[in-house]
Amino acid sequence: MAENEKKTKVGFFGRISKWMRELKSELKKVQWPSSKQTVNNTVIVIVCVVIVGAFIWIFDALASGVIGAILALFKG
């Protein structure tokens, strides 16, 4: 029984080889975006990042002003 297990057990490099074949097979199934779609999606992400960054900057400025005003009330 131990001899049968040794014969059916796949070695380290055999497992890596099998994994690479399966990976290649799966990558062939992927529907890759066109360059136009990639550029479009990149522009959308950059615009969203800029908009969110602007909202955070405005909120930070308002919060800083409110906290500064509250501290000025209690200070003087």
C-alpha positions in Angstrom: 0.0 0.0 0.0 2.8 2.4 0.8 4.4 1.6 -2.6 1.2 2.5 -4.4 1.1 5.9 -2.6 4.6 6.7 -3.7 3.8 5.9 -7.3 0.7 8.1 -7.4 2.1 11.0 -5.4 3.1 13.8 -7.7 6.4 15.6 -6.9 6.9 19.3 -6.3 7.8 20.2 -9.9 5.0 18.0 -11.2 2.5 20.0 -9.1 4.0 23.3 -10.3 3.8 22.1 -13.9 0.2 21.1 -13.5 -0.6 24.5 -11.9 1.0 26.4 -14.8 -1.0 24.4 -17.3 -4.2 25.1 -15.5 -3.3 28.8 -15.2 -2.7 29.0 -18.9 -6.0 27.3 -19.6 -7.9 29.7 -17.3 -6.2 32.8 -18.8 -7.3 31.7 -22.3 -10.9 31.9 -21.0 -10.6 35.5 -19.8 -12.2 38.2 -21.9 -9.5 40.9 -22.0 -10.7 44.6 -22.4 -9.7 46.5 -25.5 -7.3 49.4 -25.3 -10.2 51.8 -25.7 -12.0 50.3 -22.8 -8.9 50.4 -20.7 -8.3 54.1 -21.4 -11.9 54.9 -20.7 -11.9 53.0 -17.4 -8.6 54.7 -16.4 -10.0 58.1 -17.1 -13.2 57.3 -15.1 -11.0 56.2 -12.1 -8.8 59.3 -12.3 -11.9 61.6 -12.4 -13.5 59.8 -9.5 -10.3 60.0 -7.4 -10.0 63.8 -8.1 -13.7 64.3 -7.1 -13.4 62.3 -3.9 -10.1 64.1 -3.1 -11.8 67.5 -3.6 -14.6 66.5 -1.3 -12.1 65.4 1.4 -10.1 68.6 1.0 -13.3 70.7 1.4 -14.5 68.7 4.4 -11.0 69.0 6.0 -11.0 72.8 5.4 -14.5 73.2 6.9 -13.7 70.9 9.9 -10.5 72.8 10.5 -12.3 76.1 10.4 -15.0 74.9 12.8 -12.5 73.4 15.2 -10.4 76.6 15.0 -13.5 78.7 15.8 -14.5 76.5 18.7 -11.0 76.7 20.2 -11.0 80.5 19.7 -14.3 80.7 21.7 -12.9 78.9 24.6 -9.5 80.5 24.5 -10.4 84.1 24.7 
